[in-house]
Amino acid sequence: MTKVLVATEKPFAPVAVAGIEKIILEAGFQLVKLENYTSPAELINAVKDIDAMIVRSDIVSREVVNAAPNLKIVVRAGAGYDNLDLQACTDKSVVAMNTPGQNSNAVAELAFELMLYQARKGFSGKSGSELREKSIGIHAYGNVGQYVAKIAKGFGMKVYAFDPYISSQRMIDDGITPVSSAEELYGKCQYISLHIPATAETKKSINFDLLNRMQKGATLVNTARKEVIDEVSLLKMFAERKDFSYLSDIEPECKEQLATDFAGRYLLTVKKMGAQTEEANINAGLAAARQIVGFIKNGDKTYQVNK
């Protein structure tokens, strides 16, 4: 019998676990749960006889993959998958997947929650500003970026987007303005919402040259990955542009310096909160379970992220 492990240091909501279990059992598989574990050794021990695995932000290292001789598929319940060692999976012929789109609305809403809080001076009683008629640039027009565009249009913002992998016509059809480069995007906008993944190409790509192109009242919103920010450039931007603010769902390495030198111009969540809604939690977990069933029964590799 196919054995499926749900390994979550931070567990799914109970309703999500119940839904996952229903999908797995109806497929004729066995479900095993490892929740609230505290050491990598526990995960390594749990994978020894499993065929498939669902994780959240849990680290699936080469050591974990090597400890699971029967493992055929691992699904990261969420969009980002840098917690999976893709090369180790490929070396062991393990299919690695994510669940794109399942937490997109949650992340998009968080971006606007951060912007509204900052624009209204933290609801401190001081006079703030409105988002209406402000320009926002969406850097990467994937699932999250598309939700951001819809919300921004609802606020009456001027919406631009750059994504070399999405057709300009798709953006036009959605009622937003495509631009041809990141440089053009940053130059047109007061707000930038980042949705690029952390890859060899994108790490530290958000640098001073890009940021300094932004219009007065520049606000960078990062609900993607901290690795895409060049933190030396970030600190330079803070120092040279008194109108610059940084709103992030990921604490940067330089957070202590931000607190010391630039209080009031940045906002950081206490932990990565983008997907931390009940709805996203449920959607991603159920999608992961369905993808495992689809792969084991039908060989469906639609959301494979390794080769």
C-alpha atoms as one frame of an Amber mdcrd trajectory, in Angstrom:
protein
   0.000   0.000   0.000   1.230   3.487  -0.885   2.246   5.311   2.288   1.933
   9.106   2.347   3.654  11.179   5.019   2.458  14.631   6.055   5.554  16.139
   7.676   4.838  19.568   9.161   6.902  21.253  11.818   4.119  23.886  11.747
   0.994  21.754  11.246  -1.836  22.370   8.840  -5.134  23.522  10.312  -7.159
  20.534  11.605  -9.739  20.958   8.847  -6.949  20.777   6.257  -5.520  17.615
   7.827  -8.988  16.038   7.772  -9.370  16.923   4.095  -5.946  15.545   3.213
  -6.709  12.336   5.068 -10.019  11.921   3.237  -8.353  12.317  -0.178  -5.531
   9.918   0.681  -7.765   7.231   2.194 -10.289   7.408  -0.653  -7.401   6.723
  -3.044  -6.637   3.528  -1.103  -3.423   4.912   0.372  -2.184   5.038   3.960
  -1.611   8.368   5.712   1.138   8.946   8.294   1.528  12.245  10.177   4.614
  13.846  11.688   3.525  17.123  13.273   5.261  19.577  15.593   8.584  17.775
  15.292  11.633  19.517  16.696  14.684  18.052  14.938  15.769  16.951  11.444
  16.479  13.509  12.895  12.778  12.973  13.505  12.002  13.728   9.871  14.808
  11.488   8.647  13.498   8.635  10.769   9.911   9.157   9.547  10.713   8.909
   5.822  12.344   5.478   5.865   9.372   3.562   4.458   7.187   6.209   2.813
   6.295   6.551  -0.873   5.122  10.147  -0.941   5.441  13.205   1.244   3.655
  16.514   1.811   5.559  19.347   3.517   5.068  23.044   4.173   8.262  25.019
   4.867  10.001  21.893   6.129  13.524  21.298   4.818  13.715  18.314   2.479
  17.485  18.009   2.309  19.640  15.511   0.467  19.952  13.620   3.742  16.176
  13.351   3.980  15.855  12.203   0.369  18.638   9.641   0.779  16.931   8.246
   3.880  13.758   7.481   1.899  14.508   4.643  -0.551  10.850   4.233  -1.560
  10.136   7.939  -2.023   8.580   8.743  -5.409   7.140  12.224  -4.916   7.386
  15.158  -2.513   4.950  18.050  -2.693   5.589  21.422  -1.114   2.168  22.792
  -0.082   2.742  26.330  -1.285   4.249  28.244  -4.170   7.884  28.611  -3.086
   9.974  25.455  -3.075  13.482  26.541  -2.077  13.135  24.290   0.987  13.364
  21.281  -1.343  16.755  20.033  -2.528  15.751  19.660  -6.166  19.050  18.176
  -7.289  18.860  15.501  -4.584  15.318  14.681  -5.712  16.409  14.446  -9.335
  19.395  12.268  -8.440  17.057   9.806  -6.706  14.334  10.003  -9.398  11.956
  11.686  -6.965   9.394  14.038  -8.481   9.245  17.368  -6.629   6.159  19.557
  -6.938   4.688  22.737  -5.523   1.052  23.878  -5.416   1.053  27.177  -7.319
  -1.879  29.512  -6.926  -3.315  28.041  -3.751  -2.122  30.831  -1.456  -1.988
  33.597  -4.064  -4.915  35.619  -2.778  -3.611  35.443   0.798  -0.212  36.813
  -0.260  -1.777  39.531  -2.414  -4.030  40.678   0.424  -1.045  40.823   2.771
   0.790  43.119   0.345  -2.083  45.579   0.579  -2.409  45.220   4.328   1.236
  46.273   4.602   0.753  49.174   2.199  -2.358  50.456   3.953  -0.759  50.257
   7.387   2.268  52.210   6.216   0.261  54.737   4.196  -1.909  55.503   7.238
   1.118  55.973   9.515   0.423  52.802  11.460  -3.026  54.117  12.469  -1.225
  56.354  14.931  -3.564  59.308  14.566  -1.205  61.141  12.219  -2.363  62.219
   8.776  -1.558  59.600   6.132  -2.129  59.172   2.416  -4.371  57.206   0.083
  -3.554  54.503  -2.453  -5.995  55.834  -5.031  -4.272  57.330  -8.094  -0.867
  56.103  -6.896   1.190  54.037  -9.349   2.041  50.420  -8.537   4.416  48.184
 -10.439   4.020  44.425 -10.248   7.395  42.743 -10.662   6.440  39.250 -11.940
   2.898  38.716 -13.156   2.280  35.179 -11.955  -0.535  33.937  -9.738   0.130
  36.369  -6.885   0.887  39.284  -9.194  -2.423  38.817 -10.975  -4.318  39.004
  -7.673  -2.351  42.110  -6.714  -3.395  43.716 -10.008  -7.072  42.996  -9.360
  -6.936  44.492  -5.877  -4.924  47.509  -7.046  -7.500  48.247  -9.728 -10.176
  48.126  -7.048  -8.273  50.790  -5.115  -8.119  52.959  -8.223  -4.349  52.668
  -8.600  -2.424  53.012 -11.855  -1.176  49.466 -12.466   1.948  48.457 -14.423
   3.619  45.051 -14.695   6.817  43.488 -15.940   7.289  39.784 -16.552   9.356
  38.452 -19.471   7.538  35.109 -19.260   3.993  36.473 -19.541   2.657  37.973
 -22.763   1.938  41.677 -22.871  -1.440  40.881 -24.383  -2.408  38.924 -21.267
  -1.680  42.002 -19.154  -3.562  44.266 -21.541  -6.539  41.915 -21.453  -6.474
  42.196 -17.647  -6.660  45.974 -17.926  -3.131  46.806 -16.806  -0.170  48.375
 -18.576   2.786  46.130 -19.515   6.317  47.534 -19.616   9.347  46.119 -21.367
  11.930  46.079 -18.574  12.372  46.160 -14.810  14.095  49.525 -15.197  11.035
  50.981 -16.901   8.730  49.497 -14.268  10.614  51.008 -11.349  10.911  54.348
 -13.110   7.143  54.666 -13.513   6.022  53.686 -10.034   5.761  54.866  -6.459
   4.913  51.384  -5.195   6.618  48.179  -6.335   5.204  44.779  -5.339   7.804
  42.012  -5.669   6.786  38.485  -6.675   9.950  37.068  -8.249  11.373  33.730
  -7.049  14.840  33.379  -5.548  16.955  31.922  -8.362  20.568  32.266  -9.428
  19.415  34.996 -11.821  17.247  36.951  -9.374  19.210  36.797  -6.112  20.352
  40.328  -5.153  18.876  41.629  -8.410  16.866  44.325  -6.619  19.704  46.795
  -6.347  20.238  50.516  -5.839  20.080  51.326  -9.535  16.590  49.855  -9.778
  15.313  51.236  -6.496  16.621  54.741  -7.077  14.572  54.969 -10.272  11.363
  54.919  -8.229   9.189  58.013  -7.965   8.878  60.214  -4.895   7.350  58.365
  -1.971   8.999  55.125  -3.116   7.694  52.056  -1.320   9.037  48.546  -1.963
   6.761  45.684  -0.883   8.425  42.280  -0.655   6.195  39.250  -0.107   8.521
  37.064  -2.192  11.973  36.124  -0.857  14.583  38.110   1.056  17.389  36.728
  -1.131  16.253  38.801  -4.125  17.160  42.027  -2.272  20.705  43.376  -2.352
  20.783  44.545   1.262  23.778  46.834   0.736  21.680  48.638  -1.874  18.674
  48.591   0.445  20.603  50.388   3.188  22.017  52.864   0.656  18.515  53.594
  -0.573  17.332  54.275   2.967  20.276  56.596   3.568  20.026  58.557   0.322
  16.258  58.618  -0.220  14.429  59.960   2.838  11.146  59.245   1.047  11.841
  55.500   0.757   9.980  52.795   2.704  10.420  49.029   2.765   7.566  46.686
   3.677   8.482  43.026   3.914   7.051  39.658   4.818  10.605  38.415   5.371
  13.034  39.891   7.885  16.257  41.002   6.170  19.684  40.298   7.616  20.081
  44.022   8.206  16.953  44.381  10.329  18.884  45.590  13.384  20.355  48.473
  11.390  16.927  49.327  10.019  15.590  49.508  13.569  18.491  51.699  14.692
  18.720  54.114  11.777  15.427  54.129   9.873  12.572  53.716  12.342   9.153
  54.414  10.860  10.223  53.762   7.276  10.038  49.989   7.293   7.552  47.330
   8.342   8.459  43.674   8.875   6.160  40.815   9.821   7.284  38.700  12.786
   7.484  35.643  10.526   6.599  34.904   6.917   2.849  35.456   6.951   1.886
  35.424   3.269   0.210  32.029   3.289  -0.887  32.160   6.916  -4.640  32.167
   6.390  -7.047  29.357   7.067  -8.182  29.365   3.449  -4.676  29.196   1.977
  -3.697  26.538   4.496  -6.598  24.340   3.464  -6.275  24.969  -0.280  -2.553
  24.158  -0.425  -2.870  21.010   1.682  -5.750  19.598  -0.340  -4.025  20.445
  -3.615  -0.883  18.621  -2.454  -2.891  15.513  -1.602  -4.690  15.540  -4.955
  -1.400  15.969  -6.824   0.078  12.947  -5.058  -2.936  10.835  -5.965  -2.814
  12.072  -9.557   0.870  11.240  -9.867   0.750   7.803  -8.213  -2.368   6.673
 -10.077  -2.005   8.437 -13.426   1.583   9.677 -13.675   0.425  13.312 -13.713
   3.502  15.570 -13.391   1.774  18.897 -14.108   3.400  20.824 -11.248   6.821
  19.180 -11.264   9.583  21.675 -10.452  12.654  19.456 -10.914  13.921  17.605
 -13.940
